[in-house]
Amino acid sequence: MANLSVEFCGVKFKNPTVLASGILGVTASSLKNIVRHGAGGVTTKSIWLEENIGHKNPTMFGTEHYFLNAVGLSDAGILKAREETFPEYLKDKQAPIIANVVASKIDDFAEIVGEIDKLGPDIIEVNIGCPNVEDFHGKPFACDRNDAAKVTKVCRERTKKPLIIKLTPNVPNIASVAEACAKEGADGFCAINTLYGMTIDTTLRMPILANKSGGVSGPAIKPTAVKCVYDIYKATGLSIIGTGGVLTGEDAIEIMMAGARLVGIGTMVYYRGVEGFGLIVKEIDEWCEKNGVKNLEEIIGAAVK
Ligand SMILES: Cc1cc2nc3c(=O)[nH]c(=O)nc-3n(C[C@H](O)[C@H](O)[C@H](O)COP(=O)(O)O)c2cc1C
């Protein structure tokens, strides 16, 4: 059996699989359930300072190739995280927990990071894919390297815990955004969030989602995720949670070869169920066995030249 444990920003994971933000990560019991099924770590759904209602239904549409969602980052706010999610999860913690936070103003990012830091997560992940309401055009912070750097700077000032920035693939040069965040003290990255997408009901002649457009996830985005991870790793050399379209152990190996240290897994749950985590870990182990790999360090970034 290969050594599947990985160290990420000083935090030890028993295997590289991590539940991605937004999928079943709303309560302590659902997070614990994912760990029971084999995940090496878990990420909470994006946590806001205040409750955020999200978009109207329908918010989700799936096919065998991709999922499209416009959940709209619905969340009960920091109060629930403080009173339920963190104390309950940490009581008998079996695997590291990554707190994913979100805000729509720079000052609010600083405040939510300061608040979440007190709750004891292992790592803080900052989701900057949300539209920047301070910007006249309302583009996400992650779409502009200066905005991304400003958010990183204020978050860095509020925590000594490992701080990673979750980036969007909806930019011409993700490496340049990552470099700007690294300069302001980011310890690593999560890449990628969803791609912009829309699907139309041809009978009704209208978009299927109530929000009209949404974010594409699942198998179809894996090549984009692999390319983004590759580019960020090459530019910064920092730790990355490679996320996007991973359904199998071999998908996980592929994104690790592009430079990912951990592998974020979300939409897979719709295809393989929560049992998929244990199956993917088994498949990673089998792949290592077949290919004579004794330690995952041998494959992280192996394809980056
Ligand atoms: C239903 C759904 C909800 C999501 N919610 C969040 C969220 O709250 N915060 C976040 O940073 N990413 C969110 N994401 C993005 C995922 O964490 C992940 O980056 C993306 O789906 C790509 O990975 P996957 O193909 O394995 O799902 C969400 C994705 C889906 C499908």
The ligand as an SDF file (V2000), in Angstrom:
LIG
                    3D

 31 33  0  0  0  0  0  0  0  0999 V2000
  -24.1810   22.8860   -6.1640 C   0  0  0  0  0  0  0  0  0  0  0  0
  -22.8440   23.5520   -6.0440 C   0  0  0  0  0  0  0  0  0  0  0  0
  -22.6480   24.5150   -5.0460 C   0  0  0  0  0  0  0  0  0  0  0  0
  -21.3950   25.1260   -4.9120 C   0  0  0  0  0  0  0  0  0  0  0  0
  -21.2220   26.0460   -3.9180 N   0  0  0  0  0  0  0  0  0  0  0  0
  -19.9870   26.6020   -3.7130 C   0  0  0  0  0  0  0  0  0  0  0  0
  -19.7650   27.4810   -2.6120 C   0  0  0  0  0  0  0  0  0  0  0  0
  -20.6410   27.7220   -1.7650 O   0  0  0  0  0  0  0  0  0  0  0  0
  -18.5210   28.0270   -2.5110 N   0  0  0  0  0  0  0  0  0  0  0  0
  -17.4900   27.7490   -3.3760 C   0  0  0  0  0  0  0  0  0  0  0  0
  -16.3830   28.2840   -3.2010 O   0  0  0  0  0  0  0  0  0  0  0  0
  -17.6780   26.8860   -4.4110 N   0  0  0  0  0  0  0  0  0  0  0  0
  -18.8950   26.3160   -4.5970 C   0  0  0  0  0  0  0  0  0  0  0  0
  -19.0840   25.4280   -5.6330 N   0  0  0  0  0  0  0  0  0  0  0  0
  -17.9540   25.1190   -6.5290 C   0  0  0  0  0  0  0  0  0  0  0  0
  -17.2540   23.8070   -6.1170 C   0  0  0  0  0  0  0  0  0  0  0  0
  -16.6760   23.9150   -4.8310 O   0  0  0  0  0  0  0  0  0  0  0  0
  -16.1560   23.4240   -7.1330 C   0  0  0  0  0  0  0  0  0  0  0  0
  -15.1760   24.4370   -7.1490 O   0  0  0  0  0  0  0  0  0  0  0  0
  -16.6920   23.2150   -8.5430 C   0  0  0  0  0  0  0  0  0  0  0  0
  -17.9700   22.6220   -8.5150 O   0  0  0  0  0  0  0  0  0  0  0  0
  -15.7590   22.3380   -9.3900 C   0  0  0  0  0  0  0  0  0  0  0  0
  -15.5640   21.0730   -8.7940 O   0  0  0  0  0  0  0  0  0  0  0  0
  -16.4380   19.7520   -9.1700 P   0  0  0  0  0  0  0  0  0  0  0  0
  -16.4510   19.6230  -10.6610 O   0  0  0  0  0  0  0  0  0  0  0  0
  -15.7430   18.6250   -8.4730 O   0  0  0  0  0  0  0  0  0  0  0  0
  -17.8170   19.9920   -8.6080 O   0  0  0  0  0  0  0  0  0  0  0  0
  -20.3310   24.7940   -5.7920 C   0  0  0  0  0  0  0  0  0  0  0  0
  -20.5430   23.8230   -6.7780 C   0  0  0  0  0  0  0  0  0  0  0  0
  -21.7580   23.2040   -6.9160 C   0  0  0  0  0  0  0  0  0  0  0  0
  -21.9400   22.1500   -7.9840 C   0  0  0  0  0  0  0  0  0  0  0  0
  1  2  1  0
  2  3  1  0
  2 30  2  0
  3  4  2  0
  4  5  1  0
  4 28  1  0
  5  6  2  0
  6  7  1  0
  6 13  1  0
  7  8  2  0
  7  9  1  0
  9 10  1  0
 10 11  2  0
 10 12  1  0
 12 13  2  0
 13 14  1  0
 14 15  1  0
 14 28  1  0
 15 16  1  0
 16 17  1  0
 16 18  1  0
 18 19  1  0
 18 20  1  0
 20 21  1  0
 20 22  1  0
 22 23  1  0
 23 24  1  0
 24 25  2  0
 24 26  1  0
 24 27  1  0
 28 29  2  0
 29 30  1  0
 30 31  1  0
M  END
$$$$
